[in-house]
Amino acid sequence: MQNKVSKSQFKAKALELFREVELTGKPVIVTDRGKPAVEVRRYRDKRRDPLAILKDSVAEYHDPTSPVAEGDWEALA
């Protein structure tokens, strides 16, 4: 599936693109004169279980109670 399509391509293939987004879950960016204008993605109900939303979001979990030093933050480096 294409990641980006122009407005004219989207107009011609809208139903096909909708089906692909539903099946694959990968969003499609609709462009206007080469610039992103709209993102089409699969709908997700916001009333999901909060723990299900956070599932698999923690990369490492070594010692959660230890203090955090300034050098530990990637954003500060």
N, C-alpha and C positions, 0 to 999 in steps of 0.2 A: 504494500500500500504506500502511496505517496504521503510524505509528511506535510508537504505544502502544495496547495493548488491555488490557481488564480480564481477570481470571482466568476469568470466566464466558464472555466472548467468545472467549478463547483455547481454552477447552474445546470450544466449539461449532465453531470453525474451525481447529483445530490443523493438520490436514493441509494445508489451503489456505495457511496462514501459513508452514508449513515449506517448501512449494514456492516461495512468493514469496521467502523469504529465500535459498533455494538459487539462484534465477534472478537476483535483483537484487543480492545481497550486502549488502543493507541490513538491519541488525538490527531486531528488534522487542522492545520493552520490555513485559513483562507486569506489570500493576499490581495491587496489593491495596489496596482502599479508596482509590484515587487515588495511592498511593505506589509507586514502582518496586520490584519484588520480584525479577524475573528478566529477564535479557537473553538472547534467542535470536538466535544469529548463525551464519554459515557456518563450518564447521570448516576449519581450516588446519593442515596438517601442520607441526610444529615442526622437522622435519628438513630444511627448505628451505635452499638455498644462502645463506650469510650475506650475500653480495653482492647477491643477489636481494631480500633483506629490506631492505637499505639503498638500493636503487635509487630514484632520484628523491626522496631525503630531504634532500639538500643544496639550500638555496635559493640561496645565493650563495657563490662561491668565488673571492675576489679574490687575496689574498696569504696563504697558510696559514702562512708562516713568520714573519710579522711579530708583534711582541708585542701582547698584548691589554691595553688600558688599562681602568681602572675604569669610565669612561664608555661603553665599548663594550658592556657587558652590559645587556641590556634589563631583566633582573630587578632590577638595582640602581637603576634610574631611578625 
